[in-house]
Amino acid sequence: AESLGVSGEHWREAVGCKACEMTGYRGRILAQELIDVNGALEDAIARGEEDATLRAIARKEGAPTLESEAIRWAAAGETTMQEALQTTTAPSPARPGS
């Protein structure tokens, strides 16, 4: 989190109550990736570059990741780090034969 420019001084832990039906959460917040498609990214799309290349260019241009936005919400005390990571980390693909 500190590498994203957020300190851990506001980390929270979910604690249940009647209002949240003992989940520790109430309501929803939005963590999103918003990418401005122009310049190098626009050119790469026009060339039909692979997804990994497009993501790398977007990050180089300063586009946030879904994970970094969720961590910022956790740092602001709006959610827990556990929830931020749980909702933004893709499950590992199943291995053949497992």
C-alpha positions in Angstrom: 0.0 0.0 0.0 2.8 2.4 0.8 4.2 1.9 -2.7 0.9 3.3 -3.9 1.3 6.4 -1.9 -1.1 5.4 0.9 -0.1 4.9 4.5 -1.6 2.2 6.7 -2.6 4.4 9.6 -6.3 4.1 8.7 -6.6 0.3 8.2 -9.8 -1.0 9.6 -11.2 -4.4 10.5 -14.9 -5.3 9.8 -16.9 -5.5 13.0 -20.6 -6.6 12.8 -23.6 -4.9 14.3 -27.4 -4.9 13.8 -27.3 -2.2 11.1 -25.0 -4.4 8.9 -26.5 -7.7 9.8 -23.3 -8.7 11.5 -21.2 -8.5 8.3 -19.2 -5.5 9.1 -20.2 -3.8 5.9 -23.1 -1.5 4.9 -23.7 0.0 1.5 -21.3 -0.2 -1.5 -18.4 1.8 -2.8 -17.0 1.7 -6.3 -13.4 0.9 -7.2 -12.9 1.4 -10.9 -10.3 1.6 -13.7 -10.9 4.7 -15.8 -8.5 4.9 -18.7 -8.1 7.9 -21.0 -7.5 6.4 -24.4 -5.3 8.7 -26.4 -1.7 9.0 -27.6 0.4 5.8 -27.3 -2.6 3.7 -26.0 -4.7 4.7 -28.9 -2.0 3.9 -31.4 -1.4 0.5 -29.8 -5.1 -0.3 -30.0 -5.1 0.7 -33.7 -2.2 -1.7 -34.2 -4.1 -4.5 -32.6 -1.6 -5.0 -29.7 -2.1 -7.7 -27.1 -4.0 -7.1 -23.9 -0.8 -7.2 -21.8 0.8 -4.6 -23.9 -2.2 -2.3 -23.7 -2.3 -2.6 -19.9 1.4 -1.9 -19.7 1.0 1.3 -21.8 -2.0 2.4 -19.7 -0.1 2.0 -16.5 2.9 3.8 -17.9 0.5 6.7 -18.8 -0.7 6.8 -15.2 -3.9 4.8 -15.4 -4.8 3.3 -12.0 -5.4 -0.4 -11.5 -8.5 -1.7 -9.9 -6.4 -3.0 -7.1 -4.8 0.3 -6.4 -8.1 2.0 -6.3 -9.5 -0.5 -3.8 -6.4 -0.1 -1.6 -7.0 3.6 -1.6 -10.5 3.0 -0.4 -9.1 0.8 2.4 -6.5 3.4 3.3 -9.3 6.0 3.5 -11.1 3.8 6.0 -14.1 3.1 3.8 -13.5 -0.6 3.6 -11.0 -3.2 4.9 -7.8 -4.3 3.2 -9.2 -7.8 3.3 -12.3 -6.8 1.4 -10.3 -4.6 -1.1 -8.0 -7.5 -2.0 -10.8 -10.1 -1.9 -12.9 -8.2 -4.4 -10.1 -7.2 -6.8 -7.9 -10.3 -7.0 -8.9 -12.7 -9.7 -9.0 -16.4 -8.7 -6.3 -18.6 -10.1 -7.3 -20.5 -13.1 -7.9 -24.2 -12.5 -5.1 -26.5 -13.5 -6.0 -29.2 -16.0 -6.7 -32.4 -14.2 -7.2 -30.8 -10.8 
